[in-house]
Amino acid sequence: MAAAAVREASSGRPNVGHAGGAPWLRRHFRLPAARQTAQHGSAWFGMASPCPTAGVWLPHGPWGWGAPSPRAPLLSGSVPGRGPWAVVVGADGRPWQAAWRAMAAQGEYRRLEDFEEDSPPGEEELLVHVTEGLQDSWHHIKNLDNFFTKIYHFHQKNGFACMMLSDLFELVQFLFVVTFTTFLLCCVEYDVLFANRPLNHSHAGGAAPDRSKVTLPDAVLPAPQCARRIRASGWIIFLLVMAAVFWLYRLVKVLCSLLSYWEIRTFYIKALNIPSEGLCNYSWQEVQARLISLQRRQQMCVHKRELTELDIYHRILRFKNYMVAMVNKSLLPVRFRLPLLGSVVFLTQGLKYNLELLLFWGPGSLFQNKWSLRPQCKRAGARRELAQRLARTMVLLGLANLLLCPCVLVWQLLYAFFSYAEVIKREPGSLGARRWSLYGRHYLRHFNELNHELQARLSRGYKPATKYMNSFTSPLLTVLAKNVGFFAGSILAVLIVLTVYDEDVLTVQHILTAITLLGLVVTVARSFIPDEHTVWCPEQLLQRVLAHVHYMPDHWQGNASRSETRSEMAQLFQYKAVFILEELLSPILTPLILIFALPSRALDIVDFFRNFTVEVVGVGDICSFAQLDVRNHGNPQWLSAGQTEASVYQQAENGKTELSLMHFAITNPRWQPPPPSELFLSHLKEKVQQDAAAAPPAQHILAEGPLGASLLSDDSAVAPDGLLASVLARPILSASGLVSRDRRFVQPCSTASAAASVLASLASPLPGRARGPSANSPGCPSDRLRPEESLLLSESRLRSLSRSALLSEVASAEMSLHAIYLHELHQQQQQGPGPQAVGVWVAAGAPKPPSVTAGSAARASQAQHREMPLGGWAEEEEEEEEEEEQTTG
């Protein structure tokens, strides 16, 4: 067993133990009592030797190797009949390769036997026993990234039954599309179906043959003739073979996935005590709390005695955080300037899949495994060589995509046709609906934000974003649409009247086609005609969008009515027709981007991974931005002045570090931030209290919710949307005299002051409400709504939501208020001190800055404000499916 343990240690697997406190080490090797309780350092074991480095090292972390300190104590002993043994406990030192060379120079190593078979005399009482707990497979899990990701997907996809049916129907759907398409191409006689060639039907009794009726069986060819047509076409045979290979590959993946998720189901039931039928009643935060509690009882991760929320997020979102950071630093995706279209951003599911294959988990990627960068990626001297190799890999991957382009393109066309044809016929206006683009999802995503958290936030911003985009109308298009709609509607009305008068009109050739096309033209024309009874204010609507999505370029402020702002917003919030077109063009454009556009950025990508990667004990290599470290990545213009040491290159753009820190802290109130982050949160809390002192009481602001909602064209004043409306509209109401102004305040109330006043009314506006031992108590503040928080919700809403949903609703509103407030401070710092308060409604335009709004709980919000489904590609669910494939691959 000891020899196997040595092999495991030398393999660099992600979950081996460290000295003193690690059960894996204590299970396989002897440690004297003086070192049994050590919590840090690296362990070496092997033969006694004059050189203390002559031993095999047990890694301190899950990804690399190290060497002992020269001053580390050497603990030695002897095994009867087998010779001496030694263990050195010390700090990490030089890289493992140097230690390995030193060890090899000292001589050959003996196999170390399991201490249960043969123990040194007199030291049996020093052996450490590790209890197996509930089940051995949940101890010392080899790949915690995959394990936590599967736990998350299992929860989000509602358990094993739903996942099994979804995967099986996906296989059946692929088989149906291929089979049905082959049948339509080779087994249907279209001359007979279209009545271009008459058929003779013989009837009993010598009656005259009926040549007018054609049935479906008449148009279907016999099986032998159909088979001959298939064999006669080489392209069809090639595509069928490719489809069969892919389907078999998917079948194996699905079977492996189901087996692994059955184990996850058992883990939920036995380890987390969550029954399958009750899984939908538990939020992710509750599941995560049970995972953290389980780690204290039995060590799933042997590197740490306790897990934190940030550790779990780091493992689930390791690669996702890199992608978000590269989009934030404008490294990806590639932008193009096209005639008539201007600046264009192209990022599709196919291109995203190739980028992840190239950077993270494909052969030749920058990561050597799920948790560790390749060593040469961390050396500045190898950057150019590595960049050249990465550029060659990009070209080769592009050529592979080019070879597979016909197969992928055919599949995309077929799948799009079967998915969207019926929907477009039934609801032609659905193509005019909008969705958050894939680029928008990465641009607007916080660091360490899970998929369901992002989806809930974007769902809340869907309606105000739609209103903002619809507020732009083209007078020329409006005139054209009205006249086209008039002519097409007139002809359609006549055809409908004739059909009602005599149904034989329907037998006229192409009459149904004409009616369908005319209806489509009328529907499309109406979508370009604005509602003449609605008045929109782009500035206010853009603030409402910002209130939900938390991010917006600085140059949008005060320019919401400009066409350039709308065009940039359209890159984040695109038409579904544009989404479909991009996905159809993706098999053609993705190889060209990989071959011609990306290789020039290979060196920048290599530098990015070297400069923004940190090694975290017990987690591995992660993106440094995901550490939420204000000191290393904060921006002085986002309230971190004096707290950050970051250069312009190291700073995150648009305040993403500060906003991500606030979002994570509010979403996980029991998380204990590191000291630099804690200092930023405390500073923000003090600033909120200072500004709240110069603002009206929160009760006065909340009482103006209905009036503020009406001014902001809100559909309702239901809290927390009514709360945000009152905060955003407060400068308007105060400056216009619609509400009484308190004479105690010299300046009119700004948006920042209104947000600060509401935040200060909460008992603890920033996380840290539930820390320490009391965090698990039933009455801790994180599990109970305070009276001030109940102001955020209507009475009917309070009765209809569960406790976890209420907490999610309040946390969403709280994050929205903090985002409003921080954006206002950022604008104030950019403009410098002046006579006008930021956020005050001035004569030149609308209130200045951003806002953040809340909505219902994560899942309730998705159900209530979900974008109009269009079938076809699962859109936001595709990311989870790709991650699931990676975990089972």
Backbone hydrogen bonds, N-H to C=O, Kabsch-Sander energy under -0.5 kcal/mol:
donor,donor_aa,acceptor,acceptor_aa,energy
5,A,1,M,-2.2
6,V,2,A,-2.4
7,R,3,A,-2.3
8,E,4,A,-2.3
9,A,5,A,-2.5
10,S,6,V,-2.5
11,S,7,R,-1.0
12,G,9,A,-1.0
13,R,8,E,-1.0
16,V,13,R,-0.5
19,A,41,G,-0.8
21,G,19,A,-2.7
22,A,18,H,-1.2
26,R,22,A,-2.2
27,R,23,P,-2.4
28,H,24,W,-1.3
29,F,25,L,-2.4
35,R,32,P,-1.9
36,Q,33,A,-1.2
38,A,35,R,-1.0
42,S,90,G,-4.0
43,A,58,L,-1.2
44,W,88,V,-1.8
45,F,56,V,-2.3
46,G,86,A,-1.2
54,A,51,C,-1.9
55,G,53,T,-2.2
56,V,45,F,-4.2
58,L,43,A,-4.2
72,A,69,S,-1.9
75,L,73,P,-0.7
75,L,87,V,-3.0
76,S,74,L,-0.6
77,G,85,W,-2.2
79,V,83,G,-2.7
82,R,79,V,-2.6
83,G,79,V,-1.7
85,W,77,G,-2.2
86,A,46,G,-1.4
87,V,75,L,-3.2
88,V,44,W,-1.6
89,V,73,P,-1.0
90,G,42,S,-1.9
90,G,88,V,-0.5
98,A,95,P,-0.6
99,A,95,P,-1.3
100,W,96,W,-3.0
101,R,97,Q,-2.3
102,A,98,A,-2.4
103,M,99,A,-2.6
104,A,100,W,-2.5
105,A,101,R,-1.9
106,Q,102,A,-0.8
106,Q,103,M,-0.9
107,G,103,M,-0.7
107,G,104,A,-0.6
113,E,111,R,-0.6
117,E,114,D,-1.5
118,D,114,D,-1.2
123,E,120,P,-1.9
126,L,123,E,-1.6
127,L,124,E,-1.3
131,T,129,H,-0.6
138,W,135,Q,-1.8
139,H,136,D,-2.1
140,H,299,Q,-1.8
141,I,300,M,-1.4
144,L,142,K,-0.5
147,F,143,N,-1.9
148,F,144,L,-2.8
149,T,145,D,-2.1
150,K,146,N,-2.5
151,I,147,F,-2.0
152,Y,148,F,-2.2
153,H,149,T,-2.7
154,F,150,K,-2.6
155,H,151,I,-1.7
156,Q,152,Y,-2.6
157,K,153,H,-2.4
158,N,155,H,-1.3
159,G,154,F,-2.4
163,M,159,G,-1.8
164,M,160,F,-2.9
165,L,161,A,-2.5
166,S,162,C,-2.3
167,D,163,M,-2.3
168,L,164,M,-2.5
169,F,165,L,-2.7
170,E,166,S,-1.6
171,L,167,D,-1.7
172,V,168,L,-2.4
173,Q,169,F,-2.8
174,F,170,E,-2.1
175,L,171,L,-2.3
176,F,172,V,-2.6
177,V,173,Q,-2.5
178,V,174,F,-2.2
179,T,175,L,-2.4
180,F,176,F,-3.1
181,T,177,V,-2.0
182,T,178,V,-2.1
183,F,179,T,-2.4
184,L,180,F,-2.3
185,L,181,T,-1.9
186,C,182,T,-2.2
187,C,183,F,-2.3
189,E,219,A,-3.8
190,Y,188,V,-1.0
193,L,189,E,-2.0
194,F,190,Y,-2.5
195,A,192,V,-1.2
196,N,191,D,-2.4
197,R,191,D,-1.3
201,H,199,L,-0.6
202,S,200,N,-0.5
203,H,207,A,-0.6
206,G,203,H,-0.9
207,A,204,A,-0.6
210,D,201,H,-0.7
211,R,209,P,-0.8
218,D,215,T,-0.6
219,A,215,T,-0.8
219,A,216,L,-1.1
220,V,216,L,-0.7
220,V,217,P,-0.7
221,L,187,C,-2.1
226,C,222,P,-2.4
227,A,223,A,-2.6
228,R,224,P,-2.0
229,R,225,Q,-1.9
230,I,226,C,-1.8
231,R,227,A,-2.4
232,A,228,R,-1.5
233,S,229,R,-0.6
233,S,230,I,-1.2
234,G,232,A,-0.7
237,I,233,S,-1.7
238,F,234,G,-2.4
239,L,235,W,-2.6
240,L,236,I,-2.5
241,V,237,I,-2.4
242,M,238,F,-2.4
243,A,239,L,-2.5
244,A,240,L,-2.5
245,V,241,V,-2.4
246,F,242,M,-2.4
247,W,243,A,-2.6
248,L,244,A,-2.4
249,Y,245,V,-2.3
250,R,246,F,-2.6
251,L,247,W,-2.3
252,V,248,L,-2.3
253,K,249,Y,-2.2
254,V,250,R,-2.6
255,L,251,L,-2.4
256,C,252,V,-2.5
257,S,253,K,-2.5
258,L,254,V,-2.7
259,L,255,L,-2.1
260,S,256,C,-2.2
261,Y,257,S,-2.5
262,W,258,L,-1.6
263,E,259,L,-1.3
264,I,260,S,-1.6
265,R,261,Y,-2.2
266,T,262,W,-2.1
267,F,263,E,-2.3
268,Y,264,I,-2.5
269,I,265,R,-2.1
270,K,266,T,-3.1
271,A,266,T,-0.5
271,A,267,F,-1.7
272,L,267,F,-1.9
274,I,268,Y,-2.9
278,G,275,P,-0.7
279,L,276,S,-1.2
281,N,278,G,-1.4
282,Y,279,L,-1.8
287,V,283,S,-1.9
288,Q,284,W,-2.9
289,A,285,Q,-2.0
290,R,286,E,-1.7
291,L,287,V,-1.9
292,I,288,Q,-2.2
293,S,289,A,-2.1
294,L,290,R,-2.4
295,Q,291,L,-1.9
296,R,292,I,-0.9
297,R,293,S,-0.9
297,R,294,L,-0.5
298,Q,294,L,-2.8
300,M,298,Q,-1.0
302,V,300,M,-0.5
312,I,308,T,-1.6
313,Y,309,E,-2.3
314,H,310,L,-2.6
315,R,311,D,-1.7
316,I,312,I,-2.1
317,L,313,Y,-2.8
318,R,315,R,-0.6
321,N,317,L,-2.5
322,Y,318,R,-0.9
323,M,319,F,-1.9
324,V,320,K,-2.4
325,A,321,N,-2.3
326,M,322,Y,-2.4
327,V,323,M,-2.1
328,N,324,V,-2.3
329,K,325,A,-2.1
330,S,327,V,-1.3
331,L,326,M,-2.6
332,L,326,M,-1.3
336,F,344,V,-2.6
338,L,336,F,-0.6
338,L,342,G,-2.7
341,L,339,P,-0.7
342,G,338,L,-2.5
344,V,336,F,-3.4
346,F,334,V,-1.1
346,F,344,V,-0.5
347,L,345,V,-0.6
352,K,348,T,-2.7
353,Y,349,Q,-2.3
354,N,350,G,-1.8
355,L,351,L,-2.2
356,E,352,K,-2.3
357,L,353,Y,-2.2
358,L,354,N,-2.1
359,L,355,L,-2.2
360,F,356,E,-2.6
361,W,356,E,-1.5
362,G,357,L,-1.2
365,S,362,G,-1.8
366,L,359,L,-0.6
367,F,359,L,-0.8
368,Q,372,S,-2.0
369,N,372,S,-1.2
374,R,366,L,-2.5
377,C,374,R,-1.5
378,K,374,R,-0.5
378,K,375,P,-1.4
379,R,376,Q,-1.0
380,A,378,K,-0.5
382,A,379,R,-1.1
383,R,380,A,-1.4
386,L,382,A,-2.5
387,A,383,R,-2.4
388,Q,384,R,-2.3
389,R,385,E,-2.0
390,L,386,L,-2.5
391,A,387,A,-2.6
392,R,388,Q,-2.2
393,T,389,R,-2.2
394,M,390,L,-2.2
395,V,391,A,-2.1
396,L,392,R,-2.6
397,L,393,T,-2.7
398,G,394,M,-2.4
399,L,395,V,-2.4
400,A,396,L,-2.3
401,N,397,L,-2.2
402,L,398,G,-2.0
403,L,399,L,-2.2
404,L,400,A,-1.9
405,C,401,N,-0.5
408,V,404,L,-2.5
409,L,405,C,-3.0
410,V,406,P,-2.4
411,W,407,C,-2.1
412,Q,408,V,-2.6
413,L,409,L,-2.4
414,L,410,V,-2.6
415,Y,411,W,-2.9
416,A,412,Q,-2.4
417,F,413,L,-2.3
418,F,414,L,-2.6
419,S,415,Y,-1.7
420,Y,416,A,-2.7
421,A,417,F,-2.0
424,I,420,Y,-2.9
425,K,421,A,-1.9
426,R,422,E,-2.3
427,E,423,V,-3.5
430,S,427,E,-1.9
431,L,428,P,-1.2
432,G,429,G,-1.1
433,A,430,S,-1.1
435,R,574,Q,-2.5
437,S,572,L,-2.3
441,R,437,S,-2.1
442,H,438,L,-1.4
443,Y,439,Y,-2.6
444,L,440,G,-2.5
449,E,446,H,-0.8
454,L,450,L,-2.3
455,Q,451,N,-2.7
456,A,452,H,-2.0
457,R,453,E,-1.8
458,L,454,L,-2.7
459,S,455,Q,-2.2
460,R,456,A,-1.5
461,G,457,R,-1.2
462,Y,459,S,-0.9
463,K,459,S,-0.5
465,A,461,G,-1.8
466,T,462,Y,-2.3
467,K,463,K,-2.5
468,Y,464,P,-2.3
469,M,465,A,-2.4
470,N,466,T,-2.3
471,S,467,K,-0.9
471,S,468,Y,-0.7
472,F,469,M,-1.0
473,T,471,S,-0.6
478,T,474,S,-2.5
479,V,475,P,-2.1
480,L,476,L,-2.3
481,A,477,L,-2.9
482,K,478,T,-2.2
483,N,479,V,-1.8
484,V,480,L,-2.7
485,G,481,A,-2.6
486,F,482,K,-1.6
487,F,483,N,-2.4
488,A,484,V,-2.6
489,G,485,G,-2.2
490,S,486,F,-2.1
491,I,487,F,-2.0
492,L,488,A,-2.2
493,A,489,G,-2.3
494,V,490,S,-1.9
495,L,491,I,-2.2
496,I,492,L,-2.2
497,V,493,A,-2.2
498,L,494,V,-2.5
499,T,495,L,-2.1
500,V,496,I,-2.2
501,Y,497,V,-2.3
502,D,498,L,-2.5
505,V,502,D,-1.8
506,L,503,E,-1.6
507,T,504,D,-1.4
508,V,505,V,-1.5
511,I,508,V,-1.7
514,A,510,H,-2.0
515,I,511,I,-2.2
516,T,512,L,-2.4
517,L,513,T,-2.6
518,L,514,A,-2.5
519,G,515,I,-2.1
520,L,516,T,-2.0
521,V,517,L,-2.4
522,V,518,L,-2.3
523,T,519,G,-2.1
524,V,520,L,-2.4
525,A,521,V,-2.4
526,R,522,V,-2.1
527,S,523,T,-1.2
528,F,524,V,-0.6
528,F,525,A,-1.1
529,I,526,R,-1.4
532,E,530,P,-0.7
534,T,531,D,-1.4
536,W,534,T,-0.5
541,L,537,C,-2.4
542,L,538,P,-2.7
543,Q,539,E,-1.8
544,R,540,Q,-1.9
545,V,541,L,-2.2
546,L,542,L,-2.6
547,A,543,Q,-2.1
548,H,544,R,-0.9
548,H,545,V,-1.0
549,V,545,V,-2.4
550,H,546,L,-2.5
556,W,553,P,-1.6
557,Q,554,D,-1.5
559,N,556,W,-2.3
562,R,559,N,-1.6
566,R,562,R,-1.7
567,S,563,S,-2.4
568,E,564,E,-2.2
569,M,565,T,-2.3
570,A,566,R,-2.2
571,Q,567,S,-0.8
571,Q,568,E,-0.5
572,L,568,E,-0.7
572,L,569,M,-0.9
573,F,569,M,-2.3
574,Q,435,R,-1.4
576,K,433,A,-2.6
577,A,431,L,-1.5
579,F,575,Y,-2.0
580,I,576,K,-2.5
581,L,577,A,-2.3
582,E,578,V,-2.6
583,E,579,F,-2.1
584,L,580,I,-2.1
585,L,581,L,-2.0
586,S,582,E,-1.1
588,I,585,L,-1.2
589,L,585,L,-2.6
590,T,586,S,-2.6
592,L,588,I,-0.7
593,I,589,L,-2.3
594,L,590,T,-2.3
595,I,591,P,-2.0
596,F,592,L,-2.7
597,A,592,L,-0.7
597,A,593,I,-1.1
598,L,593,I,-2.5
601,R,598,L,-2.5
602,A,599,P,-1.5
605,I,601,R,-2.3
606,V,602,A,-2.4
607,D,603,L,-2.5
608,F,604,D,-2.2
609,F,605,I,-2.2
610,R,606,V,-2.0
611,N,607,D,-2.7
612,F,608,F,-2.3
613,T,610,R,-0.6
614,V,622,I,-2.4
616,V,614,V,-0.6
616,V,620,G,-2.5
619,V,616,V,-2.2
620,G,616,V,-2.8
621,D,371,W,-2.8
622,I,614,V,-2.5
624,S,612,F,-2.1
626,A,623,C,-1.3
627,Q,624,S,-1.4
628,L,625,F,-1.8
629,D,624,S,-0.5
630,V,628,L,-0.9
633,H,629,D,-2.0
634,G,630,V,-1.8
638,W,635,N,-2.5
639,L,636,P,-0.6
640,S,635,N,-1.0
641,A,636,P,-0.7
643,Q,640,S,-2.1
644,T,640,S,-0.9
645,E,631,R,-3.7
651,Q,647,S,-1.4
652,A,633,H,-1.7
655,G,652,A,-0.7
656,K,653,E,-1.4
659,L,655,G,-2.6
660,S,656,K,-2.3
661,L,657,T,-2.1
662,M,658,E,-2.2
663,H,659,L,-2.5
664,F,660,S,-2.6
665,A,661,L,-2.4
666,I,662,M,-2.3
667,T,663,H,-2.5
668,N,664,F,-2.1
671,W,668,N,-1.9
678,E,674,P,-2.9
679,L,675,P,-2.5
680,F,676,P,-1.8
681,L,677,S,-2.4
682,S,678,E,-2.3
683,H,679,L,-2.4
684,L,680,F,-2.5
685,K,681,L,-2.2
686,E,682,S,-2.3
687,K,683,H,-2.2
688,V,684,L,-2.3
689,Q,685,K,-2.1
690,Q,686,E,-2.1
691,D,687,K,-2.3
692,A,688,V,-2.3
693,A,689,Q,-1.2
694,A,691,D,-0.9
695,A,692,A,-1.5
700,H,697,P,-0.6
701,I,697,P,-1.5
702,L,698,A,-2.9
703,A,699,Q,-1.6
704,E,701,I,-1.2
705,G,702,L,-1.6
708,G,704,E,-2.6
709,A,705,G,-2.7
710,S,706,P,-1.9
711,L,707,L,-1.9
712,L,708,G,-1.7
713,S,710,S,-1.1
714,D,709,A,-3.2
721,D,718,V,-0.9
722,G,718,V,-1.4
724,L,720,P,-2.2
725,A,721,D,-2.4
726,S,722,G,-2.2
727,V,723,L,-2.0
728,L,724,L,-2.7
729,A,725,A,-2.3
730,R,726,S,-0.7
733,L,729,A,-2.8
734,S,730,R,-2.8
735,A,731,P,-2.5
736,S,732,I,-2.2
737,G,733,L,-0.9
738,L,733,L,-1.1
739,V,733,L,-1.2
745,F,742,D,-1.7
746,V,744,R,-0.6
752,A,838,V,-0.5
754,A,750,S,-2.3
755,A,751,T,-2.5
756,A,752,A,-2.5
757,S,753,S,-2.4
758,V,754,A,-1.9
759,L,755,A,-2.4
760,A,756,A,-2.7
761,S,757,S,-1.0
762,L,758,V,-0.5
762,L,759,L,-1.3
768,G,669,P,-1.0
770,A,669,P,-1.0
774,S,771,R,-0.5
775,A,772,G,-1.7
776,N,773,P,-1.2
777,S,774,S,-1.3
780,C,777,S,-1.6
783,D,780,C,-2.1
784,R,781,P,-1.2
790,S,786,R,-1.7
791,L,787,P,-0.6
791,L,788,E,-0.9
792,L,789,E,-1.8
793,L,790,S,-1.2
798,L,794,S,-2.3
799,R,795,E,-1.7
800,S,796,S,-1.5
801,L,797,R,-1.5
806,L,802,S,-2.5
807,L,803,R,-2.4
808,S,804,S,-2.2
809,E,805,A,-2.4
810,V,806,L,-2.6
811,A,807,L,-2.6
812,S,808,S,-2.1
813,A,809,E,-2.1
814,E,810,V,-2.6
815,M,811,A,-2.4
816,S,812,S,-2.1
817,L,813,A,-2.3
818,H,814,E,-2.1
819,A,815,M,-2.4
820,I,816,S,-2.5
821,Y,817,L,-2.5
822,L,818,H,-2.8
823,H,819,A,-2.3
824,E,820,I,-2.1
825,L,821,Y,-2.2
826,H,822,L,-2.1
827,Q,823,H,-2.3
828,Q,824,E,-2.4
829,Q,825,L,-2.3
830,Q,826,H,-2.1
831,Q,827,Q,-2.3
832,G,828,Q,-1.5
840,V,837,A,-1.7
842,V,840,V,-0.6
845,G,842,V,-1.0
851,S,543,Q,-0.7
861,S,857,A,-3.5
862,Q,858,A,-1.7
863,A,859,R,-2.1
864,Q,860,A,-2.2
865,H,861,S,-2.8
866,R,862,Q,-0.5
877,E,874,A,-2.1
878,E,875,E,-1.8
880,E,876,E,-0.5
881,E,877,E,-1.9
882,E,878,E,-2.5
883,E,879,E,-2.3
884,E,880,E,-2.3
885,E,881,E,-2.1
886,Q,882,E,-1.9
887,T,883,E,-2.0
888,T,884,E,-1.6
889,G,885,E,-1.0
